Amino acid sequence: MDISFQGFQPGLPYGIYIILFAAALLLSWWSYRGFKTIHPIGRYALMGLRALVFFILLVLLMNPLFRSKTVNYIKSDVAVLLDNSRSVGVEKGRYEGEKTYQNVLEQLNFDDQARISLSFFAFDEQLSSVRPDTLDFDGAETNLYAPLDYLQRNQEGTKAALLITDGIYTAGQDPAFMSRDLGVPLYVIGLGDTVSVRDLVVKNVVSNQKGYTQTEHKVEATIINDGYKGENVTVRLQSGDRVIARQNFTPTNQKSAHTLSFQIPLQKPGLHQYTIEVPEKASEWTGANNQKAFSIDVRDNRDRVLHLAFEIHPDVKSMRSILATDKNVSLTPRTWMRGEKFIEGDLPTETDSIDLVILHGYPAPDISNVLHQQLETLVRDVPVVFVRSPQQDLNDLPSSLESYMPISTTSSSVSPLSSGFYPVEAQSEHAIMDLPEVAYSNLPSIYAPIRNVELSPSASALFKTTYQGSETEVPFVAVQQLGNKRSAIINGYGFYRLRQHHAASSRSFITRLISNIIAWNAADTDDKLLRVIPAQQVFDGDDKVQFNVFLRNESGEQESNASIDLRLQNEAIGAKQFTMTSEGNGQYSLNIGTLGEGIYQFEATARKGETTIDRYQGEFSVSPTRIEYVNTTRNDNLLRQLAENSGGRFFDFSQIDSIWHHMSNAGLMDETKHIETQQYYPYQHLFWFFAVVLLLGMEWLLRKYFALP
């Protein structure tokens, strides 16, 4: 430590202090001048003690300043960023996977680098602090942006960084954008191999997550070919070990992508898992990316729709044609003749076998009371869609069915006229309104009332009629839901013209509209208070399994203060318990991270206090993790770019003997000289207070010794 005097910082002119010094000396002499009986040595000692006290106080009053300098030498901090993903463990060409990686770490000989301070971090999906001997090379993804972002935000004191990776990133942002403004030179060691290998990859599988029994389910698979030009490649669709279908293709290019379509016959309800697989070839470098699993939630059956027509009209044929070609509908047609007779057979009366009834042209003239009663039973137990026809008169609707009708008439005279229709903007988010775009003014006209009709109190109009280009308030399509009972009406006829129109957009529109009306009304509207919805029906092994949960209390209000526990079960992991987090507004969430491959069952229970509100059961599946094996060619372009942009240097894993030498020559391993300066004001320290007290005490003792007053 080096201490130097920096001068005084007096509050008064120096002349004043000289006068004070002289006065202090004079006062000290004058105080003891008359004590002639005391030995001169004692008298001068008393004068000196008194003068020394005055001197110290006056010097402190002049505020002297001292400055100390301490020189420290600090080691350079070097961050070591270690790739811990699965791709760096792949054996390929001259790179022997984990063995080569461990050899690289041994050659770097971190323990002997006493000149620098080393900090170790591993990165895969995220960044974490580690010891090099704890790497497991099992990261499901590579986020190469994360370590660079950390360096940029925490680079104080960091002189350089060693980045050890293959440069293949599968998550996060492009790290190249970060490297130029990093502020820390990167010395990059490239793992892996750049040699081209022969490989077949199941890149993607596209399939609807839901299906229905007794239907053919379409699946499309994309296969990536790398190096098999002119060779036959087999692709199999499997359920477990059973091969459902296989297809072959022969690539005409060295690198190519091929999309194949399969049809799966769905027989049994439930969640079924399938696999698209390419048998591994003898010359293929890995088979880890040769398959991809997916699942289909097979429903018990299609919507069972009973279509009752009470009038012969082109609309009847058009609607039945749409329903017959809808793969999600099982159609039972009945055409009324008279009394209780129907052309196609007896009227089904077992409501358990019907999901939806369509009353087309009801009520019609001359229907018997017996049939009225049968229809009343159907409508009471099954969702209903009313469809208008020319001879229909809604004023004849039995009073027992009025509550199910989404509209009501305000006059005995309701005459349909040639009209158009337009969508109600406020209902654009309704499920039925998921329709193809169409110019409504260009659609063929229909026949619908333009007055004397209004909505029921609990109903909503999706479309309203227009007359001669002017919009009316009369509903054309209206829907209603009372509890878990849905109903709808198409309040017009002549829509067969849209089905027969020359414009494909018109035909597509009316087909989708009728299909949506049927699907919405036939949908299960149980009164479940708790609903637990997995974010996906099929999670990839790299995905985090998440749930979205919705809860109402028995009054139908959103409940945000309940406790919801989820029990997850699988043959491999057994049973595990999780607790969900409330997000407010009756919504809850749960993220349980990644899971292993398989089908999982779950049961959620919502409780408030000691009361159980509701339970919900479901299942989902997890497919194998593959993303780290899709691309295994070292990205030298990126690695060189990271090194050059940051002011560092790129090294192949086999050429790292000189890496510490290069860093040393660049001054990155030199100790940093750090000078710490401190200012010292004597008046701020108690030493001088004690010194003054000590001197005064000594003076007092001498006075007592000489028996002075």
Buried (B, 14 or more C-beta within 10 A) or exposed (E): EEEEEEEBEEEEEEEEBEEBBEEBBEEBBEBBEEBEEBEEEBBBBBBBBBBBBBBBEBBBBBBBBBEEEEEEEEBBBBBBBBBBBBBBBBBBBEBBBBEBBBBBBEEBEBEEBEEBBBBBBBBBBEBEEBEBEEBEBEBBBBBBBBBBBBBBEEBEEBBBBBBBBBBBBBBBBEBBEBBEEBEBBBBBBBBBBBEEBBBBBBBBBEBEEEBBBEBEBEBEBBBBBBBBEEEEBEBBBBEEEEEBBBBEBEBEEEEBEBEBEBEBEBEEBEBBBBBBBBBBBEEBBBBBBBBBBBBBBBBEBBBBBBBBBBBEBBBBBBBBBBBEEBEBBBBBBBBBEEEEBBEEEEBBEEBEEBBBBBBBBBBBEEBEEEBBEBBBEBBBBBBBBBBBBEEBEBEEBBEEBEBBBBBBBEEEEBEBBEBBBBBBEEBEEBEBBEBEEBEEEEBBBBBBBBBBBBBBEEBBBBBBBBBEEEEBEBBBBBBBBEEEBBBBBBBBBBBBBBBEBEBEBBBBBBBBBBBBBBBBBBEEBEEBBBBBBBBBBBBBBBBEBBBBBBBBBEEEEEBBEBBBBBBBEBEEEEEBEBEBEBEEEBBBBBEBEBBEBBBBBBBBBBBBEEEEBBBBEBBBBBBBBBBBBBBBBBBBEBBBBBBBBBBBBBBBBBEBEEBBEBBBEBEBBBEEEEEEEEEBEBEEEEEBEEEBEEBBEBBEEBBEEBEBE
